Amino acid sequence: MQNQKLAKQLMKKSKTARYERFGHLLSLSALLLIMAIVLGIIVFVASKGLATFFKDGVSVKDFFTGTLWNPGTKTPAGHQAVGALPMIVGSFLVTILAALLSTPFAIGTAVYMTEISPKRGAKILQPVTELLVGIPSVVYGFIGLSVVVPFVRNTFGGSGFGILSGTFVLFVMILPTIVSMTVDSLRGVPQFYRQASLALGATKWQTIWKVVLRAATPGILTAVVFGMARAFGEALAVQMVIGNAALMPQNLTSPASTLTSVLTAGMGNTVMGSLQNDALWSLALVLLVMSLFFNLLVHMIGRKGAFKK
């Protein structure tokens, strides 16, 4: 009798085990919910975006290579005027130029904060970086409209609205992202790398250039890709300074547009289910695919550049 009672007590799950099982179920439920939401967003945007090609009969080639954007009208060749090439080119131009402009500044700032003057860098530059992250996009847009656009107009000519103004605004917006991630990457380099380099007779600058930066290259590339993803998806600030002209950019100072600027300007002015609305959803699908591409690129860089322990 006592043995059966003891066996029953031993087989009974403790309160801690029940809590642990509940925690596992809660975590699994949260994971499944997030996966369902992401999958639902992808399916919803894909179904809306593909309607342009399957329901409205627009050619995929015309959509990605056409240069005339005026949904609801016809091109001289008789095709629907839904050429998205100007917006795609504009998005890539402002993204790439902003990344090229901000990367040297970000690396220099991160090196100063981690290698040259860690105490002063953490005391002064870290709060400034965090402040830039917290500024809303509309504030960047107003500053760009009040400062950057007149500067570009007076210095380079033109109306001031265009790719160059958008590049300057995005340069400031993505700089904190690249700086913070580069700082984390440099701090993740093992300290014995620096000690070994200095022990071999290398100077501090040689150690930074030849050892630290090379070891942190995958993390820096990841930071740049994250910055490009932020720039590619930025809408409001770019819309206020780029000119919102759905035309192929002739130069850096001519008015242009991006995928996000056309989306924000037109989505509220179209009827659901119409060609105009479906074409905007197709632009949203392009944005979603590019976002997935940037995430995949980050994972590939991180996997190849992980430190082997």
Number of C-alpha atoms within 10 A of each C-alpha: 6 7 8 9 9 11 11 11 11 10 8 10 10 11 9 9 11 11 11 12 12 12 12 12 12 12 12 12 12 12 12 12 12 12 12 12 12 12 11 12 13 14 12 13 17 18 16 19 21 18 20 25 15 12 11 15 12 20 17 14 9 17 22 15 15 19 19 21 22 16 18 12 15 14 16 8 7 8 15 23 21 28 27 27 22 23 27 21 18 25 25 16 20 29 26 16 18 27 25 15 16 24 22 13 15 25 21 12 23 26 23 18 23 19 18 15 12 14 13 13 18 14 12 11 17 18 12 12 16 13 11 16 17 9 11 12 18 15 12 21 22 15 16 24 21 12 12 21 26 17 15 19 16 12 10 13 12 15 15 25 28 30 29 25 30 34 26 21 25 30 23 16 24 27 26 23 21 28 28 19 22 30 24 16 23 24 17 14 18 12 10 9 14 16 12 13 18 14 10 8 10 16 12 14 12 13 20 19 13 13 17 24 19 15 21 21 16 22 26 25 21 24 26 25 19 22 28 26 21 18 25 27 19 21 21 19 23 34 25 21 30 30 22 19 19 23 21 19 19 11 11 21 23 21 25 28 28 34 27 23 25 18 19 14 13 13 16 10 10 13 11 12 14 14 22 20 22 25 30 25 23 24 22 19 20 18 19 17 14 15 18 13 13 20 15 12 16 19 13 13 17 15 11 9 16 12 13 4 3
